[in-house]
């Protein structure tokens, strides 16, 4: 069994560097609700793109988590925990090695 994990990483200025233009349609009600919300939060017109990008990232993350849960629904909880512990140890070891390499 293999568990895949995707880390969503936010990089400052990412959108400006590699942005693509989307044309989307939403209902007038959704448009008004969202723009009212953004305005009440002190956000400006340009913040709409940032809001949509964040919402899409969270939705993809949520669906990925749900998919992994469904795939592992029949897995023994003890075995699943062992797999998770092993994966965490491996990532921590890799991160520790990278940190030591940067300091050298």
N, C-alpha and C positions, 0 to 999 in steps of 0.2 A: 504494500500500500504506500502511496506517495501523497504527501500533503503539499499543495502549492500555495504560496503566500506571495502576494504582491504588495509592496510597500508604496503607498502614494506619498510622494515627496513634493513639497511645495518649494519652489525655487524663486527667489525674489526676481521680478522682472521677466519671468518665463513667458508670460502671455505676449509681452511687447516684442520679444525676440522671434517667436515662432507661431504667431497668431494666424489663424485662418478665419475667413469670414463665413458665417452661417446666416442663412435666411430661414427664419422660423415663423410659424404662425401659431398664435395663441388666441384664445377668446378675448373679447374686450374686457370682460369681467376679470380674467386672470391678469391682463395687462394693467388695469387700474389698481387691482389689489396689490400687485407686486410693486408698482411705482409708488403707491401710497406708503407701503411698508418701507421701501428704500428711503423715501423722503423723510419718514418719521425717524429713521435711524441716522439721519444726517448724511446719507449717501447722495452722490451726484449722478448725472446721466451715465458717465463712463463706468460707474460701478455695476451697472446692469450686467455687463459681460463677465466681470469677476464673480458676481453672484451666481450666474448661470453655470460658469465653469466649476465653482465649488459644489453646486447642487449636483451636477453631473458626476463629479468625482465621488461624492458621498453615495449617490445612487448605485454607481458601478461597484463600489466597495461593498455596500449592503447586499447587493445581489450575489456578489462573489462569496461573501460569508454564508448567505443562505444556501447557495449551491454546495459549498463544502459541508455544511451541516447535513444536508440531504444525502450527500454521497457517503457520509460516515454514520448515518442513523442506525445502521445495523451492526456497527463495529463495537466490540466489547469496550466498555469505558476504560478499563484498566489498560488494554492494549493501545487505545487511542491516547491515553495520558503518557504512556511510555514513548510513543511516536513523537508526541509534542515535546516531551523532555529531551529526547535525543536531538530533535531539530533545533531546539533552543540552545543546547550545549554546543552544537556545531556552529551556529551563527555567532554565538558569543566568542568561540575560539577564533573564528575567522575575523571578527571585528577586533579582537585583542591583537591578532597578528598584524592587521592593517595599521592599528594604532602604534605598535612597536616599530613597524617599518617606516612610518612617517617621522617618528622621533629620531630615527637613526640617520 
